[in-house]
Amino acid sequence: MKKGKEGNRNLKRFSRDDKDVSSVLGVVLLISIVVVITSVIAAFVFGAVTGNKQSPCAELVVKDAVAGNRNITIVHYGGDGICVYSAGFGNIEIKYNGLVCNLSLNATLNGLPLPLDMNFNLGDELEVNLTYGATGDPTRNLTAGDSICIVYTPADCILQRVTVV
């Protein structure tokens, strides 16, 4: 160990270096805190954290929506598959003049009764008796001006809207 003036100088230089390091660490910590807070705020603003479900991107076409018919056919022409039923809950609602049509009793998929867990994929055809499913009246026909909406319920958005001609 060195004694005297040279030893004191080394000790002073070490303490000065220590102060510089602590100020640099403080600045780095403040910047990292600002970055974390900014990223959390940006995630909320851009909807990454809110948990909103997005609607599927699917091309649906409604056929036979003409006055005098009772049944319509919904054809899946492209895009994402849609889970119509999942664990007994409907992910799609078909509304006839604002009334929800009961799909489980009044619809067929490709000519067969709806299964419990059903996916509506490319090329599938869903046939629905709208008037009976929504109003309970088996003799009622579609009339010009009636509204038909296909709603994806998890995201609460309309996939297709048609007016009867």
C-alpha positions as CSV (number, residue, x, y, z in Angstrom):
1,M,0.0,0.0,0.0
2,K,1.2,3.4,-0.8
3,K,1.1,6.0,1.8
4,G,1.2,9.7,1.6
5,K,0.0,12.1,-1.1
6,E,-0.1,9.5,-3.9
7,G,-2.3,7.2,-1.9
8,N,-4.7,10.0,-1.1
9,R,-4.9,11.0,-4.7
10,N,-5.9,7.5,-5.8
11,L,-8.5,7.4,-3.1
12,K,-10.0,10.7,-4.3
13,R,-10.0,9.6,-8.0
14,F,-11.8,6.4,-7.0
15,S,-14.5,8.3,-5.1
16,R,-14.9,10.7,-8.1
17,D,-15.3,7.8,-10.5
18,D,-17.9,6.3,-8.2
19,K,-20.0,9.4,-8.3
20,D,-20.0,9.5,-12.1
21,V,-21.1,5.9,-12.3
22,S,-24.0,6.4,-10.0
23,S,-25.2,9.4,-12.0
24,V,-25.0,7.4,-15.2
25,L,-26.9,4.5,-13.6
26,G,-29.6,6.9,-12.4
27,V,-30.1,8.3,-15.9
28,V,-30.3,4.8,-17.4
29,L,-32.9,3.7,-14.8
30,L,-35.0,6.8,-15.4
31,I,-34.9,6.3,-19.2
32,S,-35.9,2.6,-18.7
33,I,-38.8,3.6,-16.5
34,V,-40.0,6.1,-19.0
35,V,-39.8,3.5,-21.8
36,V,-41.8,0.9,-19.8
37,I,-44.5,3.4,-18.9
38,T,-44.7,4.6,-22.5
39,S,-45.0,1.1,-23.9
40,V,-47.8,0.2,-21.4
41,I,-49.8,3.4,-22.3
42,A,-49.3,2.6,-26.1
43,A,-50.5,-0.9,-25.6
44,F,-53.7,0.4,-24.0
45,V,-54.2,3.0,-26.7
46,F,-53.7,0.6,-29.6
47,G,-55.9,-2.1,-28.0
48,A,-53.3,-4.8,-27.3
49,V,-54.2,-5.1,-23.7
50,T,-58.0,-4.5,-23.7
51,G,-58.8,-8.1,-24.7
52,N,-61.3,-7.1,-27.4
53,K,-62.0,-10.0,-29.8
54,Q,-61.6,-9.3,-33.4
55,S,-64.3,-10.4,-35.9
56,P,-63.3,-13.0,-38.4
57,C,-62.6,-11.9,-41.9
58,A,-65.1,-14.0,-43.9
59,E,-66.9,-13.5,-47.2
60,L,-70.5,-14.5,-46.6
61,V,-73.2,-14.4,-49.2
62,V,-76.9,-14.6,-48.4
63,K,-79.0,-16.4,-51.1
64,D,-82.7,-16.6,-51.5
65,A,-83.5,-13.5,-49.5
66,V,-86.5,-12.6,-51.6
67,A,-90.1,-11.9,-50.7
68,G,-92.2,-15.0,-50.4
69,N,-89.4,-17.3,-49.1
70,R,-89.1,-18.6,-45.6
71,N,-85.6,-20.0,-45.8
72,I,-82.3,-18.3,-46.7
73,T,-79.0,-19.9,-47.5
74,I,-75.8,-18.4,-46.2
75,V,-72.7,-19.5,-48.2
76,H,-69.2,-19.1,-46.9
77,Y,-67.2,-18.0,-50.0
78,G,-63.8,-17.3,-48.4
79,G,-61.8,-16.0,-45.5
80,D,-61.6,-17.2,-41.9
81,G,-63.6,-20.1,-40.6
82,I,-66.3,-19.1,-38.1
83,C,-67.1,-21.2,-35.0
84,V,-70.9,-21.0,-34.9
85,Y,-71.3,-22.9,-31.7
86,S,-68.7,-23.3,-29.0
87,A,-69.5,-25.2,-25.8
88,G,-73.2,-24.6,-26.3
89,F,-73.0,-20.8,-26.8
90,G,-73.7,-19.3,-30.2
91,N,-71.0,-17.1,-31.7
92,I,-73.2,-16.1,-34.6
93,E,-76.7,-14.6,-34.4
94,I,-78.9,-14.2,-37.4
95,K,-81.4,-11.4,-36.8
96,Y,-84.6,-11.1,-38.8
97,N,-86.0,-7.6,-38.4
98,G,-84.1,-7.3,-35.2
99,L,-85.4,-10.6,-33.7
100,V,-82.7,-13.2,-33.0
101,C,-83.3,-16.5,-35.0
102,N,-82.9,-19.7,-33.0
103,L,-80.3,-21.6,-35.1
104,S,-80.3,-24.8,-33.1
105,L,-83.8,-25.7,-34.2
106,N,-84.2,-24.0,-37.5
107,A,-81.0,-24.4,-39.4
108,T,-79.0,-27.1,-41.3
109,L,-75.4,-27.2,-42.3
110,N,-74.8,-28.7,-45.7
111,G,-78.2,-30.4,-45.4
112,L,-77.5,-32.0,-42.0
113,P,-78.7,-30.9,-38.5
114,L,-76.3,-28.5,-36.7
115,P,-73.7,-30.4,-34.6
116,L,-72.9,-29.2,-31.0
117,D,-69.5,-27.7,-32.0
118,M,-69.8,-26.4,-35.5
119,N,-67.4,-24.6,-37.6
120,F,-68.6,-22.7,-40.7
121,N,-65.8,-23.0,-43.2
122,L,-65.1,-22.3,-46.9
123,G,-67.7,-23.8,-49.1
124,D,-70.2,-24.6,-46.3
125,E,-73.9,-23.7,-46.7
126,L,-76.0,-22.8,-43.7
127,E,-79.8,-23.0,-44.5
128,V,-82.0,-21.1,-42.0
129,N,-85.8,-20.9,-41.6
130,L,-85.8,-17.2,-40.6
131,T,-89.4,-16.5,-40.0
132,Y,-90.1,-19.5,-37.8
133,G,-86.7,-19.2,-36.0
134,A,-87.3,-15.5,-35.1
135,T,-91.1,-15.2,-34.8
136,G,-92.3,-18.7,-34.1
137,D,-94.8,-18.4,-37.0
138,P,-94.2,-21.3,-39.4
139,T,-96.5,-19.8,-42.0
140,R,-94.9,-16.3,-42.2
141,N,-92.9,-15.5,-45.4
142,L,-90.2,-12.9,-46.0
143,T,-91.6,-9.6,-47.3
144,A,-89.8,-6.8,-49.3
145,G,-87.9,-4.5,-47.0
146,D,-87.3,-7.0,-44.2
147,S,-83.8,-6.8,-42.7
148,I,-81.4,-9.8,-42.2
149,C,-78.2,-9.3,-40.2
150,I,-75.5,-11.9,-39.4
151,V,-73.7,-10.8,-36.2
152,Y,-70.5,-12.2,-34.8
153,T,-71.4,-12.0,-31.0
154,P,-67.9,-12.3,-29.4
155,A,-66.9,-9.0,-31.1
156,D,-70.4,-7.7,-31.5
157,C,-70.0,-6.8,-35.1
158,I,-72.1,-7.3,-38.3
159,L,-70.6,-9.8,-40.8
160,Q,-73.3,-9.3,-43.4
161,R,-76.5,-7.2,-43.7
162,V,-79.2,-7.9,-46.4
163,T,-82.5,-6.3,-47.2
164,V,-85.2,-8.6,-48.7
165,V,-86.2,-7.6,-52.2
